[in-house]
């Protein structure tokens, strides 16, 4: 029997297999980046979505970035490939179609989460005001009843924008007096449109509003740059909660590398450590979803410099394409068929049934609007 361990590796590196690709078998690196980053400014209507996206790359091909160099050369880009600078160019969009196809051929898998900022405000209303710890109308069971929570969020999503605006400003200030006035307005409006139960639940938050806001203020101080109040943190948490099960299902080891983002780096590291190194357990919700504690497959997390890393540039392009697509669908301005061509290689990530490769944190109406376009592409 031939001992393949001592033969030259088939990848062409010139090294023996045991010193090359054998070390990388069943190991993958996820390179990710973001778009639509407005931090705690949930009300940035010019950027209705926050997207975090990346490529799951087999470690056996990490050194194979020649095709990315060729893409940059073809576009006349001497340095970093940046979607924000290139997506307006027709040639760039055409090059990115080929780039995505090549990434698929190499076994790279796109993963992404897209969050609608207005929906996130509605979710923040429910999470903050209908927390059983600070609401005398609710029992602890409600903490895990995300089916009922999501139904309430959909209702609040349709509230007048000025009510959502006043809430998020009061929340960012952690001001008990402002929040009290906001709760009364939310309750009155809910009652006026026949949402009696929700109206009553909102008023239940009044009894402990000072301790609730004090708790939020303390949480905000724990991490710098007001990270606890930003949309970025929960979306990042959702990403790592998607990647760990991916590793478990496929019995592979994963490393996550995020493009440098100074404002939230400490917060991201904190969130990762809290999940990754916690005592092993799973928190199950009513709809069957779970939160996993103690990561067994997502072993490492770090930040990289996209100027020096072509794979992070590929993640930037993926996030940029998705961000632009969702924005144009949202504003009924999708007129560029090349965007749909760019999304074609990503369709399996939208529709995989056996494992999550994408997640939406959006209203039902927005998800339906996006999915009306995606299958037709």
QUIQUIJO-V635669 format. One record per residue. PHI is phi in whole degrees, -180 to 180 (NA if undefined). BURIAL is b if it has 16 or more other ideal C-beta (glycine too) atoms within 10 Angstrom, else e. Layout:
<<PHI | BURIAL> <PHI | BURIAL>>
This chain:
<<NA | e> <-72 | e> <-88 | e> <-68 | e> <-59 | e> <-98 | e> <-86 | e> <-62 | e> <-66 | b> <-69 | e> <-76 | e> <88 | e> <-73 | e> <91 | e> <-93 | e> <-68 | e> <-54 | b> <-68 | e> <-100 | e> <-127 | b> <-68 | b> <-60 | e> <-67 | e> <-103 | b> <-62 | e> <63 | e> <-125 | e> <-136 | b> <-121 | b> <-101 | b> <-103 | b> <-135 | b> <-149 | b> <-128 | b> <-146 | b> <78 | b> <-75 | b> <-128 | e> <57 | b> <-82 | b> <-86 | e> <-69 | b> <-103 | e> <-77 | e> <-70 | e> <-75 | e> <-132 | e> <-70 | b> <-124 | b> <-113 | b> <-124 | b> <-121 | b> <-144 | b> <-163 | b> <-112 | b> <-86 | b> <-110 | b> <-61 | b> <-63 | b> <-67 | b> <-117 | b> <-58 | e> <-85 | e> <-90 | e> <-114 | e> <-60 | e> <-67 | e> <-74 | b> <-62 | e> <-65 | e> <-62 | b> <-63 | b> <-64 | e> <-62 | e> <-91 | b> <70 | e> <-98 | b> <-74 | e> <-129 | e> <-80 | b> <-80 | b> <-124 | e> <-61 | b> <-62 | e> <-95 | e> <-114 | b> <-66 | b> <-77 | e> <-92 | e> <-60 | e> <-62 | e> <-64 | b> <-61 | b> <-66 | e> <-64 | b> <-70 | b> <-60 | b> <-64 | e> <-63 | b> <-64 | b> <-64 | e> <-66 | b> <-61 | b> <-63 | b> <-61 | e> <-82 | e> <87 | e> <-83 | b> <-114 | b> <-79 | b> <-129 | b> <-165 | b> <-132 | b> <-125 | b> <-120 | b> <-86 | b> <-64 | b> <-64 | b> <-63 | b> <-66 | b> <-65 | b> <-59 | b> <-65 | b> <-66 | b> <-59 | b> <-68 | b> <-62 | e> <-81 | b> <-88 | b> <-110 | b> <-85 | b> <-53 | e> <-66 | e> <-125 | b> <-142 | b> <-77 | e> <-97 | e> <-127 | b> <-98 | e> <-60 | e> <-57 | e> <-65 | b> <-54 | e> <-103 | e> <-90 | b> <-75 | b> <-68 | e> <-66 | e> <-59 | b> <-64 | b> <-64 | e> <-66 | b> <-60 | b> <-61 | e> <-68 | e> <-67 | b> <-55 | b> <-91 | e> <-66 | b> <-55 | e> <-61 | e> <-66 | e> <-70 | b> <-66 | b> <-65 | e> <-65 | b> <-64 | b> <-67 | b> <-69 | e> <-65 | b> <-66 | b> <-63 | b> <-84 | e> <51 | b> <-99 | b> <-63 | b> <-67 | e> <-62 | b> <-68 | b> <-61 | b> <-63 | e> <-65 | b> <-61 | b> <-62 | e> <-68 | b> <-63 | b> <-65 | b> <-63 | e> <-67 | b> <-58 | b> <-64 | b> <-67 | e> <-108 | e> <88 | e> <-96 | b> <-63 | e> <-62 | e> <-65 | b> <-59 | b> <-66 | e> <-65 | b> <-60 | b> <-65 | b> <-64 | b> <-79 | b> <-69 | b> <-65 | e> <-127 | b> <-66 | b> <-67 | e> <-69 | e> <-64 | b> <-68 | b> <-64 | e> <-66 | b> <-63 | b> <-64 | e> <-64 | e> <-65 | e> <-65 | b> <-77 | e> <-68 | e> <-124 | b> <-75 | e> <61 | b> <55 | e> <-64 | b> <-67 | b> <-94 | b> <-92 | b> <-70 | b> <-59 | b> <-64 | b> <-65 | b> <-71 | b> <-63 | b> <-60 | b> <-65 | b> <-63 | b> <-70 | b> <-74 | b> <-90 | b> <-74 | b> <-58 | b> <-62 | e> <-61 | b> <-67 | b> <-65 | b> <-65 | e> <-99 | e> <55 | e> <-128 | b> <-100 | b> <-124 | b> <-121 | b> <-112 | b> <-123 | b> <-105 | b> <-60 | b> <-55 | e> <-149 | e> <-44 | e> <-61 | e> <-118 | b> <-61 | b> <-63 | e> <-67 | b> <-62 | b> <-61 | e> <-62 | e> <-63 | b> <-60 | b> <-63 | e> <-64 | e> <-79 | b> <-69 | b> <-108 | e> <-70 | e> <-62 | e> <-63 | e> <-169 | e> <-134 | e> <-103 | e> <-99 | e> <-106 | e> <-59 | e> <-83 | e> <98 | e> <-69 | e> <-134 | e> <-112 | e> <-99 | b> <-117 | b> <70 | e> <-81 | b> <-105 | e> <-123 | b> <-85 | b> <-91 | e> <-137 | e> <-139 | b> <-154 | e> <-114 | b> <-129 | b> <-96 | e> <-64 | b> <-64 | e> <-110 | e> <-133 | b> <-65 | b> <-67 | b> <-67 | b> <-67 | b> <-64 | b> <-67 | b> <-60 | b> <-65 | b> <-61 | b> <-62 | b> <-65 | b> <-63 | b> <-65 | b> <-60 | b> <-67 | b> <-60 | b> <-63 | b> <-60 | b> <-73 | e> <-65 | b> <-59 | b> <-97 | e> <54 | e> <-123 | e> <-80 | b> <-120 | e> <-103 | e> <-63 | e> <-66 | e> <-63 | b> <-67 | e> <-64 | b> <-64 | b> <-79 | b> <-52 | e> <-67 | b> <-94 | b> <-55 | e> <-57 | e> <-70 | b> <-73 | b> <-118 | e> <-59 | e> <-97 | e> <-83 | e> <-155 | e> <-76 | b> <-114 | b> <-150 | b> <-141 | b> <-112 | b> <-117 | b> <-145 | b> <-67 | b> <-59 | e> <-64 | e> <-70 | b> <-60 | e> <-61 | e> <-63 | e> <-68 | b> <-73 | e> <-67 | e> <-92 | b> <-58 | b> <-62 | e> <-74 | e> <-85 | b>>
